[in-house]
């Protein structure tokens, strides 16, 4: 049972435009959500997170939106830059056991 | 500052041989520790997580085991490797609940 779903395996966006990566979850007990960026043969690096008590968190070019009723979150990157080309993972955790569950990732291609 | 060390970076092992991957964290105490695997073209699958010494939870039945002999040391082991154990293994740590996890650089394991 996949608790965190990223239904788009890949996404291509023109440089300078907005990149929107989506994520859905099924476990209503999740209360903390994270986005990670990963390059090949490296460990993921943390980008941004959001607590379930909020619906938006912004950090520079990155904004995460949370819609709890829809069990959906999204990561907006604006403006998109060539260095943003990577695989992006959505993740979620719950306070009860603190394990972190990841989605399968979305590969983002920033086109020149 | 905190750092995480994971080794080796790459490993080629024959089927049926044992495995030991080590992960250590510096600069923090009593961290939560995690082992993940990324199989080819797939997401990050949680294998084991630990909230303290000798407190280890297994997420999926498999050919692997984990141990935490010291507070900041997490070891992934197998007595006999299978071809299906090939993948990219990642160790991660985090401090408190509702915080981000930090990943090591990963170990590329190829079972031949």
Boltz contact constraints between the chains, C-beta under 6 A:
constraints:
  - contact:
      token1: [A, 32]
      token2: [B, 98]
      max_distance: 6.0
  - contact:
      token1: [A, 34]
      token2: [B, 100]
      max_distance: 6.0
  - contact:
      token1: [A, 43]
      token2: [B, 90]
      max_distance: 6.0
  - contact:
      token1: [A, 43]
      token2: [B, 103]
      max_distance: 6.0
  - contact:
      token1: [A, 43]
      token2: [B, 104]
      max_distance: 6.0
  - contact:
      token1: [A, 43]
      token2: [B, 105]
      max_distance: 6.0
  - contact:
      token1: [A, 43]
      token2: [B, 106]
      max_distance: 6.0
  - contact:
      token1: [A, 44]
      token2: [B, 103]
      max_distance: 6.0
  - contact:
      token1: [A, 46]
      token2: [B, 100]
      max_distance: 6.0
  - contact:
      token1: [A, 49]
      token2: [B, 100]
      max_distance: 6.0
  - contact:
      token1: [A, 95]
      token2: [B, 97]
      max_distance: 6.0
  - contact:
      token1: [A, 98]
      token2: [B, 32]
      max_distance: 6.0
  - contact:
      token1: [A, 98]
      token2: [B, 97]
      max_distance: 6.0
  - contact:
      token1: [A, 99]
      token2: [B, 49]
      max_distance: 6.0
  - contact:
      token1: [A, 100]
      token2: [B, 101]
      max_distance: 6.0
  - contact:
      token1: [A, 102]
      token2: [B, 43]
      max_distance: 6.0
  - contact:
      token1: [A, 102]
      token2: [B, 44]
      max_distance: 6.0
  - contact:
      token1: [A, 103]
      token2: [B, 43]
      max_distance: 6.0
  - contact:
      token1: [A, 104]
      token2: [B, 43]
      max_distance: 6.0
  - contact:
      token1: [A, 105]
      token2: [B, 43]
      max_distance: 6.0
